[in-house]
């Protein structure tokens, strides 16, 4: 693989899979899912230290270790998914479905067979989505409905995903790459639009897990102003034909400021703050609506 091919797509929307209540991070690369190896190990073994478990596993299974070291097609090079954690940016090993199936062979676990069926289903759904991209949108909508979100909220959330993708596609075309740079630019938009970085925003809403998506806990108005900041950033970037990280950072601040000014104007006219401590952990929807009306 070339250096360009080694990096997975930086788009991180809807990249958490759940197996029996356990979260497994994943990313799309060359139209297939790649899963964080440590997450799979933690799910199958309940090990508190999956990295150490994997190290011992390779010692116990020389064939697995040899496949990795000698360049087995499904293993080398594994993708490195860059993830923002409390301690900062961290790179995690990812393997595709074929690689994960081989990993499962080496792990004695009663969850192995149901996990294989789950993994096959996830892979098959991805193939369906490639053939019919609308399926992915339908599945995302269905997932939000099951969680108890209102149709009105879902429409805004789905539109926000589209706006975000347009922005990240624009950044990628213009030489901005990697989750770290995307995170910095996103933070720039958020600070200008809401007066808070995403991490500060998550604390404000009482979100503690790194896997909790801030946007899934935004109110309708927060989603709208978030979209405005990102759409404005895209527009400014395109119209000024900006390229590279530093110009993109300036555009992110300008786009966020557009949303920030609109937010402040609304707050002045309505007498209510847009930035809210409400989160959507306590669905169904009626509980959230009650909080909004209080």
C-alpha positions in Angstrom: 0.0 0.0 0.0 1.1 3.6 -0.6 1.3 6.1 2.2 -1.9 7.6 0.9 -3.7 4.2 1.0 -2.6 3.5 4.6 -4.8 6.1 6.1 -8.5 5.3 6.7 -11.1 7.9 5.9 -11.2 10.6 8.6 -15.0 10.8 8.6 -16.1 9.5 12.0 -19.8 9.8 11.8 -21.7 6.6 12.8 -18.6 4.6 13.4 -19.5 2.8 16.6 -20.9 -0.7 16.3 -22.5 -2.4 19.3 -22.3 -6.1 20.1 -24.2 -7.2 23.3 -23.9 -3.8 24.8 -20.1 -3.5 24.0 -19.0 -0.7 21.7 -16.6 -1.5 18.9 -15.1 1.4 16.9 -14.9 0.9 13.2 -13.9 2.9 10.0 -14.5 2.5 6.3 -11.5 1.9 4.0 -11.9 0.9 0.4 -15.6 0.3 0.9 -15.3 -2.2 3.7 -15.4 -2.0 7.5 -12.2 -2.1 9.6 -12.6 -2.7 13.3 -10.4 -1.6 16.3 -8.6 -4.8 17.3 -8.5 -4.0 21.0 -12.2 -3.3 21.1 -12.9 -6.8 19.6 -10.6 -8.4 22.2 -12.2 -6.5 25.0 -15.7 -7.6 23.8 -14.8 -11.3 23.5 -12.7 -11.6 26.6 -13.9 -8.9 29.0 -10.2 -8.3 29.5 -9.3 -5.0 31.3 -6.1 -4.8 29.3 -6.8 -5.9 25.7 -3.4 -4.7 24.4 -1.6 -7.0 26.9 -4.0 -9.8 26.1 -3.2 -9.4 22.4 0.5 -9.5 23.1 0.1 -12.8 25.0 -2.1 -14.2 22.3 0.6 -13.7 19.7 3.0 -15.6 21.9 0.5 -18.5 22.3 -0.4 -18.5 18.6 2.9 -18.5 16.5 0.9 -18.8 13.3 -1.0 -15.6 14.0 2.2 -13.8 14.9 3.9 -15.1 11.7 1.0 -14.0 9.5 1.3 -10.5 11.0 5.1 -10.2 10.8 5.4 -11.7 7.3 2.7 -9.7 5.6 -0.5 -11.7 5.5 -2.8 -9.9 3.1 -5.5 -9.3 5.7 -3.2 -8.0 8.3 -0.4 -5.9 6.9 -0.4 -3.0 7.1 -3.2 -2.7 9.6 -5.0 0.6 9.4 -4.3 3.0 12.2 -7.5 4.8 13.2 -6.7 8.1 14.9 -9.1 8.6 17.8 -9.4 11.6 20.2 -9.4 10.4 23.9 -9.2 12.2 27.2 -5.4 11.9 26.9 -5.3 13.4 23.4 -5.0 11.8 20.0 -4.4 8.0 20.0 -3.8 5.6 17.1 -5.6 2.2 17.2 -4.9 -0.9 15.1 -7.8 -1.9 12.8 -8.3 -5.1 10.9 -10.9 -5.9 8.3 -13.5 -8.6 8.6 -11.2 -11.3 7.3 -8.5 -10.4 9.8 -11.0 -10.3 12.7 -12.3 -13.7 11.7 -8.7 -15.1 12.0 -8.3 -13.3 15.4 -11.5 -15.0 16.7 -10.0 -18.4 15.9 -7.3 -17.7 18.5 -9.6 -16.5 21.3 -11.4 -19.1 23.4 -14.7 -17.4 24.1 -18.3 -18.5 24.4 -19.1 -15.3 22.5 -17.1 -16.3 19.4 -19.9 -17.9 17.4 -22.5 -15.2 17.9 -19.8 -12.6 17.3 -19.0 -14.3 13.9 -22.6 -14.1 12.9 -22.8 -10.5 14.0 -19.6 -9.6 12.1 -20.9 -11.3 8.9 -24.2 -9.4 9.2 -22.3 -6.0 9.6 -20.1 -6.9 6.6 -23.2 -7.9 4.5 -25.0 -4.7 5.4 -22.0 -2.7 4.2 -22.1 -4.5 0.8 -25.8 -3.7 0.6 -25.1 0.0 1.4 -22.4 0.2 -1.4 -25.0 -1.1 -3.9 -27.7 1.2 -2.5 -26.3 4.1 -0.4 -29.8 5.1 0.6 -29.9 2.0 2.8 -27.3 3.4 5.1 -29.4 6.6 5.6 -32.5 4.5 6.3 -30.6 2.3 8.9 -29.3 5.4 10.6 -32.8 6.9 10.8 -34.2 3.7 12.2 -31.5 3.5 14.8 -32.3 7.0 16.1 -36.1 6.2 16.1 -35.4 3.0 18.2 -33.5 5.2 20.7 -36.5 7.5 21.0 -35.5 10.6 19.1 -38.3 12.6 17.4 -38.7 12.6 13.6 -38.1 16.4 13.6 -34.8 16.0 15.5 -33.7 13.1 13.2 -34.2 15.2 10.1 -31.9 17.9 11.5 -29.4 15.3 12.6 -29.3 13.6 9.2 -29.0 17.0 7.5 -26.1 17.8 9.8 -24.3 14.6 8.9 -24.6 15.6 5.2 -23.3 19.2 5.9 -20.4 17.7 7.9 -19.5 15.3 5.1 -19.4 18.2 2.6 -17.1 20.1 4.9 -14.6 17.2 5.5 -14.7 16.4 1.7 -13.7 20.0 1.0 -10.9 19.9 3.6 -9.6 16.7 2.2 -9.5 18.0 -1.4 -7.6 21.1 -0.1 -4.8 19.3 1.7 -6.2 19.0 5.2 -5.7 15.4 6.4 -5.9 13.4 9.5 -8.3 13.3 12.4 -6.0 15.5 14.5 -6.3 18.4 12.0 -10.0 17.8 11.5 -10.4 17.9 15.3 -8.6 21.2 15.6 -10.6 22.8 12.8 -13.9 21.5 14.3 -12.9 23.0 17.7 -12.2 26.3 16.0 -15.8 26.4 14.5 -17.3 25.3 17.9 -15.4 28.0 19.9 -16.6 30.7 17.5 -20.1 29.4 17.2 -20.9 28.4 20.8 -18.0 29.8 23.0 -17.0 26.2 23.9 -14.7 23.6 22.4 -16.3 20.2 21.8 -14.7 18.8 24.9 -15.9 21.7 27.0 -19.3 21.3 25.4 -19.4 17.6 26.3 -18.6 18.4 29.9 -21.3 21.0 30.0 -23.8 18.3 28.9 -22.4 15.8 31.4 -21.0 13.5 28.7 -18.0 11.6 30.1 -17.4 8.7 27.7 -15.0 9.4 24.7 -17.4 7.4 22.5 -20.4 9.6 23.3 -21.1 11.8 20.3 -21.8 15.4 21.2 -24.1 15.9 18.2 -26.3 13.1 19.4 -27.0 15.1 22.5 -27.6 18.5 20.9 -31.1 20.1 20.9 -32.7 21.2 17.7 -31.4 24.8 17.9 -27.8 23.6 18.7 -27.9 21.3 15.7 -29.1 24.2 13.5 -26.3 26.6 14.6 -23.8 23.8 14.4 -24.9 23.2 10.8 -24.7 26.9 10.0 -21.1 27.1 11.3 -20.0 24.2 9.2 -21.9 25.2 6.1 -20.5 28.7 6.4 -17.0 27.3 6.7 -17.5 25.2 3.6 -18.8 28.3 1.6 -15.9 30.5 2.7 -13.3 27.8 1.9 -14.8 27.3 -1.6 -15.3 30.9 -2.5 -11.8 31.9 -1.3 -10.2 28.8 -2.8 -8.3 28.2 0.4 -5.7 25.4 0.6 -3.7 24.0 3.5 -4.3 23.8 7.2 -3.6 27.4 8.4 -6.0 29.0 5.8 -8.6 26.3 6.7 -8.2 27.2 10.4 -8.9 30.9 9.6 -12.0 29.9 7.5 -13.2 27.7 10.3 -13.0 30.7 12.7 -14.9 32.9 10.2 -17.6 30.2 9.6 -18.0 29.6 13.3 -18.3 33.4 13.8 -21.2 33.6 11.3 -23.1 31.0 13.5 -21.9 32.7 16.7 -23.3 36.1 15.7 -26.6 34.6 14.6 -26.8 32.7 17.9 -26.1 35.8 20.0 -28.7 37.7 18.1 -31.4 35.0 18.7 -30.5 34.9 22.4 -30.8 38.6 22.7 -34.2 38.6 21.0 -35.6 35.5 22.7 -34.1 35.9 26.1 -33.0 32.2 26.2 -29.6 30.7 25.8 -29.0 28.3 22.9 -26.2 26.4 24.5 -27.9 23.8 26.7 -26.9 21.3 29.4 -29.6 19.0 28.1 -28.4 15.6 27.0 -30.4 12.7 25.4 -29.4 10.0 27.8 -32.8 9.9 29.3 -34.9 9.1 26.3 -37.7 8.4 25.4 -38.5 11.7 23.9 -41.2 12.8 26.4 -38.6 13.2 29.1 -36.4 15.5 26.9 -39.4 17.5 25.8 -40.4 18.0 29.4 -36.9 19.3 30.2 -37.0 21.7 27.2 -40.4 23.1 28.3 -39.3 23.7 31.9 
